[in-house]
Amino acid sequence: MNIPNYLQYTEDHEWIKIDNGIATVGITDYAQSELGDIIFIELPDIGVLCNKKDSIGTIEAVKTVADIFSPVSGEISKINTNLEDRPESVNSDPYGNGWIVQLSNINLNDNSFLSAEEYKELIQ
């Protein structure tokens, strides 16, 4: 299972990378493997304000549908429109081309992220 040390994680199986006040968010390798083949991703609209733990979209796989939860409060500033035509990118490259959204104006006061080691313990 690929769990990069340079990312932080949530108990809901999202990963987050914060760079210059912008949070890039996706789902973990573990989450995509549990979902199976992803066939559709419902992305949020740009400009939507969300709170931590709000559902900001859904992932439809062959065997189930799962919510995507925001790991922080903020504003959707960018979406990965490539996923509209290639949702399977989340399966093949969850930490690269399979990123889902970026948030700006983020509130880090309510963060309770897991380190890679803590996330490994969670999924074992």
PyRosetta script that sets phi, psi and omega in degrees:
from pyrosetta import init, pose_from_sequence

init()
pose = pose_from_sequence("MNIPNYLQYTEDHEWIKIDNGIATVGITDYAQSELGDIIFIELPDIGVLCNKKDSIGTIEAVKTVADIFSPVSGEISKINTNLEDRPESVNSDPYGNGWIVQLSNINLNDNSFLSAEEYKELIQ")
pose.set_psi(1, 128.6)
pose.set_omega(1, -178.4)
pose.set_phi(2, -87.5)
pose.set_psi(2, 116.5)
pose.set_omega(2, 178.6)
pose.set_phi(3, -133.8)
pose.set_psi(3, 86.9)
pose.set_omega(3, -176.3)
pose.set_phi(4, -60.5)
pose.set_psi(4, 138.9)
pose.set_omega(4, -179.9)
pose.set_phi(5, -71.5)
pose.set_psi(5, -21.5)
pose.set_omega(5, -175.8)
pose.set_phi(6, -82.2)
pose.set_psi(6, -1.8)
pose.set_omega(6, 179.2)
pose.set_phi(7, -109.2)
pose.set_psi(7, 164.9)
pose.set_omega(7, 171.8)
pose.set_phi(8, -115.4)
pose.set_psi(8, 162.2)
pose.set_omega(8, -169.8)
pose.set_phi(9, -135.1)
pose.set_psi(9, 162.3)
pose.set_omega(9, 174.8)
pose.set_phi(10, -118.3)
pose.set_psi(10, 164.5)
pose.set_omega(10, 176.6)
pose.set_phi(11, -68.9)
pose.set_psi(11, -15.9)
pose.set_omega(11, 178.3)
pose.set_phi(12, -90.2)
pose.set_psi(12, 8.0)
pose.set_omega(12, 174.2)
pose.set_phi(13, 74.1)
pose.set_psi(13, 28.5)
pose.set_omega(13, 168.6)
pose.set_phi(14, -98.2)
pose.set_psi(14, 152.8)
pose.set_omega(14, 170.7)
pose.set_phi(15, -110.3)
pose.set_psi(15, 155.8)
pose.set_omega(15, 179.8)
pose.set_phi(16, -140.8)
pose.set_psi(16, 139.1)
pose.set_omega(16, 174.8)
pose.set_phi(17, -129.8)
pose.set_psi(17, 121.8)
pose.set_omega(17, -178.1)
pose.set_phi(18, -106.1)
pose.set_psi(18, 124.5)
pose.set_omega(18, -177.7)
pose.set_phi(19, -140.5)
pose.set_psi(19, 116.3)
pose.set_omega(19, -179.6)
pose.set_phi(20, 53.2)
pose.set_psi(20, 42.3)
pose.set_omega(20, 176.4)
pose.set_phi(21, 78.6)
pose.set_psi(21, 5.8)
pose.set_omega(21, 177.2)
pose.set_phi(22, -110.9)
pose.set_psi(22, 129.2)
pose.set_omega(22, 179.4)
pose.set_phi(23, -102.9)
pose.set_psi(23, 119.4)
pose.set_omega(23, 172.3)
pose.set_phi(24, -95.2)
pose.set_psi(24, 134.9)
pose.set_omega(24, -172.4)
pose.set_phi(25, -130.2)
pose.set_psi(25, 142.4)
pose.set_omega(25, 173.2)
pose.set_phi(26, -153.9)
pose.set_psi(26, -173.8)
pose.set_omega(26, 175.0)
pose.set_phi(27, -104.2)
pose.set_psi(27, 156.4)
pose.set_omega(27, -174.8)
pose.set_phi(28, -77.2)
pose.set_psi(28, 164.5)
pose.set_omega(28, 175.5)
pose.set_phi(29, -58.4)
pose.set_psi(29, -39.9)
pose.set_omega(29, 177.8)
pose.set_phi(30, -60.6)
pose.set_psi(30, -46.6)
pose.set_omega(30, -178.1)
pose.set_phi(31, -62.5)
pose.set_psi(31, -44.9)
pose.set_omega(31, -178.8)
pose.set_phi(32, -66.0)
pose.set_psi(32, -33.8)
pose.set_omega(32, 179.5)
pose.set_phi(33, -70.5)
pose.set_psi(33, -33.9)
pose.set_omega(33, 177.3)
pose.set_phi(34, -70.1)
pose.set_psi(34, -35.6)
pose.set_omega(34, -179.7)
pose.set_phi(35, -71.8)
pose.set_psi(35, -36.2)
pose.set_omega(35, -174.7)
pose.set_phi(36, 88.8)
pose.set_psi(36, -158.3)
pose.set_omega(36, -175.3)
pose.set_phi(37, -64.9)
pose.set_psi(37, 118.0)
pose.set_omega(37, -179.4)
pose.set_phi(38, -85.0)
pose.set_psi(38, 129.3)
pose.set_omega(38, -176.1)
pose.set_phi(39, -115.9)
pose.set_psi(39, -15.0)
pose.set_omega(39, -179.4)
pose.set_phi(40, -161.0)
pose.set_psi(40, 143.3)
pose.set_omega(40, 175.1)
pose.set_phi(41, -130.3)
pose.set_psi(41, 124.1)
pose.set_omega(41, 174.1)
pose.set_phi(42, -89.8)
pose.set_psi(42, 115.6)
pose.set_omega(42, -177.1)
pose.set_phi(43, -98.2)
pose.set_psi(43, 150.8)
pose.set_omega(43, 177.7)
pose.set_phi(44, -76.2)
pose.set_psi(44, 168.4)
pose.set_omega(44, 175.0)
pose.set_phi(45, -82.2)
pose.set_psi(45, 146.9)
pose.set_omega(45, 174.6)
pose.set_phi(46, -66.3)
pose.set_psi(46, 139.6)
pose.set_omega(46, 179.8)
pose.set_phi(47, 95.8)
pose.set_psi(47, -9.8)
pose.set_omega(47, 179.2)
pose.set_phi(48, -68.4)
pose.set_psi(48, 132.1)
pose.set_omega(48, 174.9)
pose.set_phi(49, -90.2)
pose.set_psi(49, 137.6)
pose.set_omega(49, -179.8)
pose.set_phi(50, -137.6)
pose.set_psi(50, 154.0)
pose.set_omega(50, 174.3)
pose.set_phi(51, -100.6)
pose.set_psi(51, 159.2)
pose.set_omega(51, 175.5)
pose.set_phi(52, -54.3)
pose.set_psi(52, 135.8)
pose.set_omega(52, 178.8)
pose.set_phi(53, 77.8)
pose.set_psi(53, 0.7)
pose.set_omega(53, 173.7)
pose.set_phi(54, -68.0)
pose.set_psi(54, 146.0)
pose.set_omega(54, 171.8)
pose.set_phi(55, -75.7)
pose.set_psi(55, 125.7)
pose.set_omega(55, -178.5)
pose.set_phi(56, -115.3)
pose.set_psi(56, 8.2)
pose.set_omega(56, 178.8)
pose.set_phi(57, 165.6)
pose.set_psi(57, -179.1)
pose.set_omega(57, 177.8)
pose.set_phi(58, -136.7)
pose.set_psi(58, 153.7)
pose.set_omega(58, 175.3)
pose.set_phi(59, -117.2)
pose.set_psi(59, 124.2)
pose.set_omega(59, 178.0)
pose.set_phi(60, -104.9)
pose.set_psi(60, 122.9)
pose.set_omega(60, 176.3)
pose.set_phi(61, -114.3)
pose.set_psi(61, 172.2)
pose.set_omega(61, -178.2)
pose.set_phi(62, -57.3)
pose.set_psi(62, -38.3)
pose.set_omega(62, -173.8)
pose.set_phi(63, -104.1)
pose.set_psi(63, -5.7)
pose.set_omega(63, -177.5)
pose.set_phi(64, -166.9)
pose.set_psi(64, 171.9)
pose.set_omega(64, 172.1)
pose.set_phi(65, -124.4)
pose.set_psi(65, 135.9)
pose.set_omega(65, -178.3)
pose.set_phi(66, -131.9)
pose.set_psi(66, 145.4)
pose.set_omega(66, 175.4)
pose.set_phi(67, -77.2)
pose.set_psi(67, 150.9)
pose.set_omega(67, 170.1)
pose.set_phi(68, -104.3)
pose.set_psi(68, 123.7)
pose.set_omega(68, -177.6)
pose.set_phi(69, -105.5)
pose.set_psi(69, 141.3)
pose.set_omega(69, 177.2)
pose.set_phi(70, -75.8)
pose.set_psi(70, 127.1)
pose.set_omega(70, 179.6)
pose.set_phi(71, -78.5)
pose.set_psi(71, -12.2)
pose.set_omega(71, 179.3)
pose.set_phi(72, -144.1)
pose.set_psi(72, 162.3)
pose.set_omega(72, 170.7)
pose.set_phi(73, -80.4)
pose.set_psi(73, 142.1)
pose.set_omega(73, 179.6)
pose.set_phi(74, 171.7)
pose.set_psi(74, -161.3)
pose.set_omega(74, -178.6)
pose.set_phi(75, -122.6)
pose.set_psi(75, 131.9)
pose.set_omega(75, 177.0)
pose.set_phi(76, -65.7)
pose.set_psi(76, 115.3)
pose.set_omega(76, -177.1)
pose.set_phi(77, -108.4)
pose.set_psi(77, -18.8)
pose.set_omega(77, 179.8)
pose.set_phi(78, -158.0)
pose.set_psi(78, 143.9)
pose.set_omega(78, 174.6)
pose.set_phi(79, -123.6)
pose.set_psi(79, 153.1)
pose.set_omega(79, 179.6)
pose.set_phi(80, -85.8)
pose.set_psi(80, 87.5)
pose.set_omega(80, -177.1)
pose.set_phi(81, -65.3)
pose.set_psi(81, -18.3)
pose.set_omega(81, 176.5)
pose.set_phi(82, -61.3)
pose.set_psi(82, -24.1)
pose.set_omega(82, -178.6)
pose.set_phi(83, -72.0)
pose.set_psi(83, -17.7)
pose.set_omega(83, 177.6)
pose.set_phi(84, -62.8)
pose.set_psi(84, -39.9)
pose.set_omega(84, 179.6)
pose.set_phi(85, -96.8)
pose.set_psi(85, -22.5)
pose.set_omega(85, -176.0)
pose.set_phi(86, -133.5)
pose.set_psi(86, 62.4)
pose.set_omega(86, -179.6)
pose.set_phi(87, -62.1)
pose.set_psi(87, -22.8)
pose.set_omega(87, 179.7)
pose.set_phi(88, -67.1)
pose.set_psi(88, -9.3)
pose.set_omega(88, 175.2)
pose.set_phi(89, -60.4)
pose.set_psi(89, -28.6)
pose.set_omega(89, 177.8)
pose.set_phi(90, -66.8)
pose.set_psi(90, -34.7)
pose.set_omega(90, 176.7)
pose.set_phi(91, -71.2)
pose.set_psi(91, -46.0)
pose.set_omega(91, -172.4)
pose.set_phi(92, -81.8)
pose.set_psi(92, -26.9)
pose.set_omega(92, -175.4)
pose.set_phi(93, -149.9)
pose.set_psi(93, 65.3)
pose.set_omega(93, -173.3)
pose.set_phi(94, -62.5)
pose.set_psi(94, -25.2)
pose.set_omega(94, -177.6)
pose.set_phi(95, -100.4)
pose.set_psi(95, 0.4)
pose.set_omega(95, -179.4)
pose.set_phi(96, -124.0)
pose.set_psi(96, -104.0)
pose.set_omega(96, -178.5)
pose.set_phi(97, -62.7)
pose.set_psi(97, -14.7)
pose.set_omega(97, -178.5)
pose.set_phi(98, -93.1)
pose.set_psi(98, 12.8)
pose.set_omega(98, 175.5)
pose.set_phi(99, -59.6)
pose.set_psi(99, 156.4)
pose.set_omega(99, -172.4)
pose.set_phi(100, -111.1)
pose.set_psi(100, -54.2)
pose.set_omega(100, -178.3)
pose.set_phi(101, -140.9)
pose.set_psi(101, 163.3)
pose.set_omega(101, 168.0)
pose.set_phi(102, -123.4)
pose.set_psi(102, 141.7)
pose.set_omega(102, 178.6)
pose.set_phi(103, -120.1)
pose.set_psi(103, 141.8)
pose.set_omega(103, 173.8)
pose.set_phi(104, -118.0)
pose.set_psi(104, 177.5)
pose.set_omega(104, -177.2)
pose.set_phi(105, 50.0)
pose.set_psi(105, 43.8)
pose.set_omega(105, -174.4)
pose.set_phi(106, -80.5)
pose.set_psi(106, 149.3)
pose.set_omega(106, 177.2)
pose.set_phi(107, -106.2)
pose.set_psi(107, 107.6)
pose.set_omega(107, -178.9)
pose.set_phi(108, -90.6)
pose.set_psi(108, -0.1)
pose.set_omega(108, 179.8)
pose.set_phi(109, -66.9)
pose.set_psi(109, -24.8)
pose.set_omega(109, -176.9)
pose.set_phi(110, -103.5)
pose.set_psi(110, 22.2)
pose.set_omega(110, -176.7)
pose.set_phi(111, -80.9)
pose.set_psi(111, 141.4)
pose.set_omega(111, 175.3)
pose.set_phi(112, -141.5)
pose.set_psi(112, 53.8)
pose.set_omega(112, -176.0)
pose.set_phi(113, -72.5)
pose.set_psi(113, 155.1)
pose.set_omega(113, 175.4)
pose.set_phi(114, -101.0)
pose.set_psi(114, 144.2)
pose.set_omega(114, 171.8)
pose.set_phi(115, -75.1)
pose.set_psi(115, 170.6)
pose.set_omega(115, 177.2)
pose.set_phi(116, -57.8)
pose.set_psi(116, -41.9)
pose.set_omega(116, 179.5)
pose.set_phi(117, -64.1)
pose.set_psi(117, -43.5)
pose.set_omega(117, 179.8)
pose.set_phi(118, -65.3)
pose.set_psi(118, -38.1)
pose.set_omega(118, 179.5)
pose.set_phi(119, -67.4)
pose.set_psi(119, -39.8)
pose.set_omega(119, 176.5)
pose.set_phi(120, -57.4)
pose.set_psi(120, -42.4)
pose.set_omega(120, 179.3)
pose.set_phi(121, -64.5)
pose.set_psi(121, -37.9)
pose.set_omega(121, -179.1)
pose.set_phi(122, -62.1)
pose.set_psi(122, -40.6)
pose.set_omega(122, -173.2)
pose.set_phi(123, -90.8)
pose.set_psi(123, -4.2)
pose.set_omega(123, 179.1)
pose.set_phi(124, -85.0)
pose.dump_pdb("model.pdb")
